[in-house]
Amino acid sequence: MWEVMMWPIMACVLLPGLLVYLGLHVVQRGIIFIDIAMAQMASLGVCFAVMKHMDPGGPITFWISLGFTVLAAGLFAFTGKRSGEVPQEAIIGISYVVAAAASVILLSYSTEGDEQIKNMLVGNILLVTKEEIFRTVALFAGVGIFHWFARKKFMLFSFSPKEAAFNGLPVKLWDFLFYATFGVVVTSFVQIVGVLLVFTYLIVPAVCGILTARRFGARLAIGVVLSLIGGVSGLMVSFYQDLPSGAAIVCVFGALLVFAGIVSAFLNRKSSIGTPPDMPS
């Protein structure tokens, strides 16, 4: 078992931290589906490379995929609206649908289109290599360092966008920097795990952290721990039950979200004990 699962487990241990951090920002910004839209744009780049008979895991394919993702980052940063008649989620949803449809069209020109569509959705983390993990860890470290130095700006734009705009800060520029670095992470990760797992790793641990804690640091810590539990447990379930690894991990994360919801309800009930009810007027 260890020979088969060693590097997939290492991927689940080394990679989730930055994803949880970015997921907390995404949830706070109220753009929940931007990760799946960005992942789909990255997959569109891979599909374009496959149509041109390039290696799906090669460096040229990565740069093509990153180019599609950066274009999406520009779209979301400079045309998306946080308020108004057209919410940003509408633009994100449209982008996802168009990218998914374009991916299917591009893969129709490939003899391996059906298999590539499956890999695009759920990936195959069991095939991850040591080189892919170390390369991705190095890339995540670079993005993480950038976010560390710019953390005050990103926190301000995610948690107090009106204050940032009131102070005259360049909102669209910082939004583009967030989306572009977010796209780098998604592009590298989607080639390993597929679109569905990218969405799961970014959103589910972040939501679990928000349900069970109030401070950002505590939410991040809870999300990282649950992402480790969900990833490794999902791999173990898939190995011993002979199930698709990606689907098993997603379902385990779903169970963890239900557990977090129960814990949240218990904590809220406990905190309300002793509080007198409102008097009728």
Summary of the structure (lengths in Angstrom):
residues: 281
radius of gyration: 19.7
end to end distance: 65.9
largest distance: 73.0
contacts: 935
relative contact order: 0.16
helix: 81%
strand: 0%
